[in-house]
Amino acid sequence: MFIAKSENYRANTRQAATLTARPAILITPEEGREPAILLRSSGQIHGVLPLGEGMRLATEIADIIAAQREAQQ
């Protein structure tokens, strides 16, 4: 498990508040169009995910939330 340093708490929570996900389109090498997800924070693009990778990441996040909530009970 990653442990973030206390001196970075404000910066981490500020950045987390600016993270957004939006619909996107990936243009394939063959000039086709593929639905995707844009990850952005404070106007900066952090990634464009194909839908399968977006589902994988969403599942990982949901599993982490569930496990950490359960550990707190």
MDTraj code that builds the backbone (N, CA, C; nanometers):
import mdtraj as md
import numpy as np

residues = "MET PHE ILE ALA LYS SER GLU ASN TYR ARG ALA ASN THR ARG GLN ALA ALA THR LEU THR ALA ARG PRO ALA ILE LEU ILE THR PRO GLU GLU GLY ARG GLU PRO ALA ILE LEU LEU ARG SER SER GLY GLN ILE HIS GLY VAL LEU PRO LEU GLY GLU GLY MET ARG LEU ALA THR GLU ILE ALA ASP ILE ILE ALA ALA GLN ARG GLU ALA GLN GLN".split()
xyz = np.array([
    [0.0842, -0.1174, 0.0000],
    [0.0000, 0.0000, 0.0000],
    [0.0891, 0.1243, 0.0000],
    [0.0546, 0.2204, -0.0852],
    [0.1262, 0.3475, -0.0903],
    [0.0834, 0.4329, 0.0288],
    [0.1781, 0.4993, 0.0925],
    [0.1482, 0.5910, 0.2026],
    [0.1977, 0.7294, 0.1634],
    [0.1041, 0.8237, 0.1521],
    [0.1376, 0.9613, 0.1142],
    [0.1837, 1.0379, 0.2382],
    [0.2867, 1.1180, 0.2219],
    [0.3421, 1.1951, 0.3325],
    [0.2462, 1.3056, 0.3750],
    [0.2457, 1.3346, 0.5045],
    [0.1545, 1.4352, 0.5591],
    [0.1791, 1.5737, 0.4995],
    [0.3026, 1.6051, 0.4663],
    [0.3311, 1.7374, 0.4098],
    [0.2697, 1.7570, 0.2703],
    [0.2253, 1.6474, 0.2086],
    [0.1616, 1.6557, 0.0771],
    [0.0090, 1.6493, 0.0841],
    [-0.0458, 1.6450, 0.2052],
    [-0.1906, 1.6263, 0.2220],
    [-0.2712, 1.7313, 0.1461],
    [-0.2412, 1.8582, 0.1681],
    [-0.3183, 1.9655, 0.1024],
    [-0.3061, 1.9577, -0.0495],
    [-0.1858, 1.9374, -0.0995],
    [-0.1665, 1.9283, -0.2447],
    [-0.2421, 1.8083, -0.3011],
    [-0.2379, 1.6940, -0.2316],
    [-0.3079, 1.5742, -0.2793],
    [-0.4587, 1.5945, -0.2810],
    [-0.5144, 1.6538, -0.1745],
    [-0.6595, 1.6728, -0.1700],
    [-0.7040, 1.7804, -0.2681],
    [-0.6220, 1.8843, -0.2889],
    [-0.6541, 1.9874, -0.3896],
    [-0.6569, 1.9258, -0.5292],
    [-0.5549, 1.8454, -0.5609],
    [-0.5513, 1.7830, -0.6932],
    [-0.6679, 1.6862, -0.7107],
    [-0.6994, 1.6092, -0.6081],
    [-0.8104, 1.5140, -0.6163],
    [-0.9418, 1.5853, -0.6479],
    [-0.9599, 1.7043, -0.5924],
    [-1.0826, 1.7801, -0.6151],
    [-1.0935, 1.8307, -0.7588],
    [-0.9830, 1.8357, -0.8304],
    [-0.9865, 1.8859, -0.9681],
    [-0.9885, 1.7745, -1.0725],
    [-0.9723, 1.6484, -1.0315],
    [-0.9736, 1.5381, -1.1278],
    [-1.1127, 1.5203, -1.1868],
    [-1.1182, 1.5095, -1.3180],
    [-1.2454, 1.4857, -1.3856],
    [-1.2278, 1.3780, -1.4920],
    [-1.3386, 1.3150, -1.5244],
    [-1.3433, 1.2183, -1.6346],
    [-1.4508, 1.2660, -1.7310],
    [-1.4201, 1.2663, -1.8601],
    [-1.5131, 1.3118, -1.9626],
    [-1.5106, 1.2139, -2.0803],
    [-1.6189, 1.2089, -2.1561],
    [-1.6189, 1.1263, -2.2774],
    [-1.5137, 1.1767, -2.3764],
    [-1.4562, 1.0845, -2.4489],
    [-1.3542, 1.1197, -2.5479],
    [-1.3637, 1.0230, -2.6658],
    [-1.2886, 1.0537, -2.7675],
    [-1.2758, 0.9669, -2.8856],
    [-1.1272, 0.9457, -2.9104],
    [-1.0868, 0.8205, -2.9268],
    [-0.9511, 0.7873, -2.9697],
    [-0.9541, 0.7649, -3.1202],
    [-0.8635, 0.8275, -3.1905],
    [-0.8504, 0.8023, -3.3340],
    [-0.7465, 0.6908, -3.3507],
    [-0.7848, 0.5829, -3.4151],
    [-0.6961, 0.4680, -3.4330],
    [-0.5945, 0.4970, -3.5427],
    [-0.4867, 0.4170, -3.5505],
    [-0.3893, 0.4351, -3.6590],
    [-0.4516, 0.4250, -3.7986],
    [-0.5638, 0.3523, -3.8086],
    [-0.6333, 0.3379, -3.9375],
    [-0.7364, 0.4483, -3.9572],
    [-0.7331, 0.5514, -3.8725],
    [-0.8251, 0.6657, -3.8769],
    [-0.9675, 0.6298, -3.8359],
    [-0.9841, 0.5177, -3.7662],
    [-1.1146, 0.4847, -3.7098],
    [-1.1358, 0.5623, -3.5798],
    [-1.2569, 0.5580, -3.5297],
    [-1.2899, 0.6267, -3.4057],
    [-1.3318, 0.5248, -3.3012],
    [-1.2790, 0.5418, -3.1812],
    [-1.3042, 0.4486, -3.0723],
    [-1.3464, 0.5292, -2.9489],
    [-1.4587, 0.4922, -2.8838],
    [-1.4984, 0.5641, -2.7636],
    [-1.3922, 0.5503, -2.6547],
    [-1.3767, 0.6547, -2.5760],
    [-1.2716, 0.6563, -2.4743],
    [-1.3123, 0.7478, -2.3589],
    [-1.2237, 0.7588, -2.2616],
    [-1.2437, 0.8412, -2.1430],
    [-1.1232, 0.9325, -2.1272],
    [-1.1496, 1.0611, -2.1139],
    [-1.0446, 1.1600, -2.0905],
    [-1.0302, 1.1816, -1.9404],
    [-0.9082, 1.1726, -1.8878],
    [-0.8786, 1.2054, -1.7484],
    [-0.8044, 1.3375, -1.7476],
    [-0.8584, 1.4339, -1.6704],
    [-0.8006, 1.5679, -1.6704],
    [-0.7983, 1.6221, -1.5272],
    [-0.7019, 1.7103, -1.5015],
    [-0.6922, 1.7781, -1.3727],
    [-0.6388, 1.9183, -1.3968],
    [-0.7123, 2.0173, -1.3513],
    [-0.6715, 2.1578, -1.3645],
    [-0.6319, 2.1920, -1.5075],
    [-0.7096, 2.1433, -1.6022],
    [-0.6832, 2.1746, -1.7421],
    [-0.5771, 2.0896, -1.8087],
    [-0.5069, 2.0080, -1.7327],
    [-0.4035, 1.9219, -1.7906],
    [-0.4604, 1.7833, -1.8167],
    [-0.4287, 1.7297, -1.9344],
    [-0.4719, 1.5941, -1.9686],
    [-0.3750, 1.4951, -1.9055],
    [-0.4313, 1.4007, -1.8303],
    [-0.3492, 1.2974, -1.7660],
    [-0.3581, 1.1634, -1.8381],
    [-0.4537, 1.1509, -1.9281],
    [-0.4626, 1.0274, -2.0046],
    [-0.5927, 1.0184, -2.0813],
    [-0.5913, 0.9386, -2.1858],
    [-0.7112, 0.9045, -2.2619],
    [-0.7172, 0.7525, -2.2638],
    [-0.8212, 0.6979, -2.2010],
    [-0.8313, 0.5533, -2.1828],
    [-0.9335, 0.4923, -2.2772],
    [-0.8987, 0.3835, -2.3459],
    [-1.0014, 0.3064, -2.4163],
    [-1.1031, 0.2566, -2.3119],
    [-1.2246, 0.2288, -2.3536],
    [-1.3283, 0.1901, -2.2584],
    [-1.2895, 0.0709, -2.1717],
    [-1.2233, -0.0280, -2.2285],
    [-1.1829, -0.1451, -2.1500],
    [-1.0887, -0.1081, -2.0363],
    [-0.9941, -0.0198, -2.0629],
    [-0.9015, 0.0241, -1.9582],
    [-0.9731, 0.1120, -1.8566],
    [-1.0702, 0.1887, -1.9031],
    [-1.1501, 0.2693, -1.8104],
    [-1.2287, 0.1805, -1.7151],
    [-1.2869, 0.0731, -1.7667],
    [-1.3597, -0.0221, -1.6809],
    [-1.2653, -0.0899, -1.5823],
    [-1.1466, -0.1270, -1.6291],
    [-1.0484, -0.1893, -1.5398],
    [-1.0127, -0.0947, -1.4263],
    [-0.9848, 0.0310, -1.4593],
    [-0.9470, 0.1285, -1.3579],
    [-1.0636, 0.1566, -1.2631],
    [-1.1840, 0.1710, -1.3177],
    [-1.3013, 0.1955, -1.2335],
    [-1.3235, 0.0799, -1.1365],
    [-1.3039, -0.0426, -1.1823],
    [-1.3193, -0.1595, -1.0957],
    [-1.2142, -0.1605, -0.9855],
    [-1.0895, -0.1292, -1.0215],
    [-0.9836, -0.1224, -0.9205],
    [-1.0170, -0.0179, -0.8146],
    [-1.0637, 0.0991, -0.8576],
    [-1.0981, 0.2054, -0.7626],
    [-1.2139, 0.1617, -0.6740],
    [-1.3181, 0.1042, -0.7336],
    [-1.4330, 0.0582, -0.6554],
    [-1.3924, -0.0490, -0.5541],
    [-1.3059, -0.1412, -0.5940],
    [-1.2591, -0.2466, -0.5023],
    [-1.1798, -0.1875, -0.3860],
    [-1.0964, -0.0875, -0.4140],
    [-1.0171, -0.0236, -0.3088],
    [-1.1086, 0.0494, -0.2114],
    [-1.2076, 0.1219, -0.2646],
    [-1.3021, 0.1929, -0.1773],
    [-1.3742, 0.0944, -0.0869],
    [-1.4248, -0.0137, -0.1437],
    [-1.4989, -0.1142, -0.0651],
    [-1.4099, -0.1755, 0.0437],
    [-1.2864, -0.2111, 0.0073],
    [-1.1960, -0.2742, 0.1040],
    [-1.1591, -0.1774, 0.2169],
    [-1.1337, -0.0515, 0.1830],
    [-1.0943, 0.0435, 0.2865],
    [-1.2130, 0.0790, 0.3760],
    [-1.3320, 0.0884, 0.3204],
    [-1.4512, 0.1130, 0.4032],
    [-1.4750, -0.0040, 0.4974],
    [-1.4586, -0.1245, 0.4462],
    [-1.4794, -0.2442, 0.5297],
    [-1.3758, -0.2494, 0.6418],
    [-1.2528, -0.2125, 0.6128],
    [-1.1471, -0.2139, 0.7142],
    [-1.1724, -0.1112, 0.8246],
    [-1.2466, -0.0048, 0.7939],
    [-1.2749, 0.0989, 0.8927],
    [-1.3855, 0.0594, 0.9877],
    [-1.4635, -0.0419, 0.9521],
    [-1.5769, -0.0815, 1.0373],
    [-1.5360, -0.1736, 1.1471],
])
top = md.Topology()
chain = top.add_chain()
for i, resn in enumerate(residues, 1):
    res = top.add_residue(resn, chain, resSeq=i)
    for name in ("N", "CA", "C"):
        top.add_atom(name, md.element.get_by_symbol(name[0]), res)
traj = md.Trajectory(xyz[None], top)
